Amino acid sequence: FRAKGEFFTSLAADDTISPTFIEKCLAEFASHPWTEMVGTQTDFMDATGRDITSSGIKHPFLGVAKPVNGTKEQWLEVFAKGNVYFGASMYRTKVISDVGGWEKQWEVLADYEMYLRLLMRETIRVVEEPLTHTRIHGKNFSLLNQERALKLPHLYHDIKGLYYRPKIKVGIATPFYELKGFSPYIWS
């Protein structure tokens, strides 16, 4: 990781950020000094840059839930269900170097694995405003072709295995002689 300076932001080439993105992310870091990543909410625009968030256009991205702040435990619950779309995020540069950067093996879920890795250290924060403007067009990298879509459940499974303990399943077996089960016991 070769970035210099205290903070680092990555932005897709076809997206934009609001003029206040940097100052609001930095203010969030200042308010929460242990935070290692600040994300934002996003809205969506078409290929020409026109806002389509409330246009009625049908697209899978438009159904993405907007992230909101929570505790570390709440974030872990959210990520147990799948990825969160922050639009653009700002990171402490040193932290990204300390954790070794993004892992290519996780492909389109490298951000998801990074969020979980950061949560093992500290919590993450969100500026609860759409400061990222995501462009929707036919060639978005996040739109998975069939081959990549088939790999996605396996990638999620492998990543979750690194950060979540498997849930214990308990089974109780009781022998009954002559089929004489006491009904309250069976019901319980």
C-alpha positions in Angstrom: 0.0 0.0 0.0 1.7 3.2 -1.2 -0.6 6.0 -0.2 0.9 8.8 1.8 -0.8 11.2 4.2 -3.0 10.5 7.2 -6.2 9.5 5.3 -7.1 7.6 2.1 -10.2 7.5 0.0 -10.9 5.2 -2.9 -13.5 6.2 -5.4 -14.8 4.4 -8.5 -13.9 6.2 -11.7 -17.5 6.7 -12.7 -18.8 8.0 -9.4 -18.6 11.4 -7.7 -18.5 12.8 -4.2 -20.2 15.9 -2.8 -18.0 18.9 -2.2 -18.4 18.4 1.6 -17.4 14.7 1.5 -13.8 15.2 2.8 -14.6 17.8 5.5 -17.5 15.7 6.8 -15.5 12.5 6.9 -12.6 14.3 8.7 -15.1 15.8 11.2 -16.3 12.2 11.9 -12.7 11.1 12.5 -12.2 14.1 14.8 -15.3 13.3 16.8 -14.5 9.6 17.1 -10.6 9.4 17.4 -10.5 5.6 17.5 -12.5 5.2 14.3 -10.5 3.7 11.4 -13.0 4.0 8.6 -15.8 6.5 7.8 -18.3 5.6 5.1 -21.1 7.6 3.6 -24.5 6.9 2.2 -25.0 7.1 -1.5 -27.6 8.2 -4.1 -27.7 7.1 -7.7 -27.3 8.8 -11.0 -27.6 7.7 -14.6 -24.8 7.6 -17.2 -25.3 11.4 -17.8 -25.1 12.3 -14.1 -28.8 12.9 -13.6 -30.1 11.9 -10.1 -32.4 8.8 -10.4 -32.8 7.9 -6.7 -36.5 8.7 -6.7 -37.2 8.4 -10.5 -39.0 5.1 -10.4 -36.4 3.4 -12.5 -36.0 -0.3 -11.6 -32.4 -1.3 -10.8 -30.9 -3.7 -8.2 -28.7 -0.9 -6.8 -31.7 1.3 -5.9 -32.9 -1.3 -3.3 -29.7 -1.1 -1.3 -30.3 -0.1 2.3 -28.5 3.0 3.5 -26.0 2.3 6.2 -26.5 4.0 9.6 -24.2 4.2 12.6 -24.2 1.5 15.2 -22.1 -0.2 17.8 -19.4 -2.7 16.9 -21.8 -5.5 17.9 -24.6 -4.1 15.7 -22.3 -3.8 12.8 -21.3 -7.4 13.2 -24.9 -8.4 13.2 -25.5 -6.4 10.0 -22.4 -7.9 8.2 -23.5 -11.4 9.3 -26.3 -11.0 6.7 -24.1 -9.7 3.9 -22.3 -6.7 2.6 -23.1 -3.0 3.1 -22.7 -0.4 0.4 -21.1 2.8 1.7 -20.5 4.5 -1.6 -17.0 6.0 -0.9 -15.2 5.6 2.4 -12.3 7.3 4.0 -9.7 5.2 5.9 -6.8 6.0 8.2 -3.9 5.2 5.8 -1.7 3.7 8.5 -4.5 1.2 9.4 -4.8 0.0 5.8 -1.0 -0.6 5.8 -1.2 -2.3 9.3 -3.8 -4.8 8.2 -2.1 -5.5 4.8 -4.5 -3.8 2.4 -7.3 -5.4 0.4 -7.0 -9.1 -0.4 -7.4 -9.9 -4.2 -8.6 -13.4 -3.4 -11.9 -12.0 -2.2 -12.6 -10.3 -5.6 -15.8 -8.3 -5.5 -16.1 -8.9 -1.8 -12.7 -7.5 -0.8 -14.4 -4.5 0.7 -16.7 -6.7 2.8 -13.7 -8.6 4.1 -11.9 -5.3 4.9 -14.9 -4.0 6.8 -14.9 -7.2 9.0 -11.2 -7.0 9.5 -11.5 -3.4 10.7 -14.3 -4.3 13.0 -12.1 -6.8 14.7 -10.0 -3.8 15.7 -12.4 -0.9 16.2 -15.8 0.3 15.0 -16.6 2.1 11.8 -18.7 5.2 11.4 -21.0 6.6 8.7 -21.8 10.1 7.7 -25.6 9.6 7.4 -25.9 11.7 4.3 -25.7 10.7 0.6 -22.2 12.2 0.0 -21.3 9.6 -2.7 -23.1 9.7 -6.0 -23.0 6.3 -7.7 -23.4 6.2 -11.5 -25.5 3.4 -12.8 -24.8 2.1 -16.4 -24.6 -1.2 -18.1 -21.0 -1.9 -17.3 -20.9 -1.5 -13.5 -18.3 -3.9 -12.1 -20.7 -4.7 -9.2 -23.2 -6.1 -11.6 -22.1 -9.7 -11.6 -22.0 -11.9 -14.7 -23.3 -15.4 -14.2 -19.8 -16.9 -13.5 -19.0 -14.3 -10.8 -22.5 -14.6 -9.3 -22.0 -18.3 -8.8 -18.8 -17.7 -6.9 -20.4 -15.2 -4.6 -22.0 -17.6 -2.0 -18.7 -19.4 -1.7 -16.8 -16.2 -1.1 -19.3 -15.0 1.5 -19.0 -18.4 3.2 -15.2 -18.4 3.3 -15.0 -14.8 4.5 -17.6 -15.3 7.3 -15.7 -18.4 8.4 -12.7 -16.1 9.2 -14.8 -13.8 11.5 -17.8 -15.6 12.8 -18.0 -18.7 14.9 -20.4 -21.4 13.7 -23.6 -21.5 15.6 -24.0 -24.5 17.8 -26.9 -26.8 17.0 -28.2 -28.9 19.8 -30.3 -32.0 19.3 -32.0 -33.9 22.2 -33.0 -37.5 21.8 -35.1 -39.4 24.4 -36.0 -43.1 24.1 -39.7 -43.9 24.7 -40.7 -47.5 25.5 -43.9 -48.8 24.0 -44.6 -45.5 22.3 -45.6 -43.9 25.7 -44.5 -40.4 25.5 -45.7 -37.9 28.1 -47.3 -35.1 25.9 -46.0 -32.0 27.8 -42.5 -33.4 27.6 -42.8 -34.2 23.8 -44.3 -30.7 23.2 -41.4 -29.0 25.0 
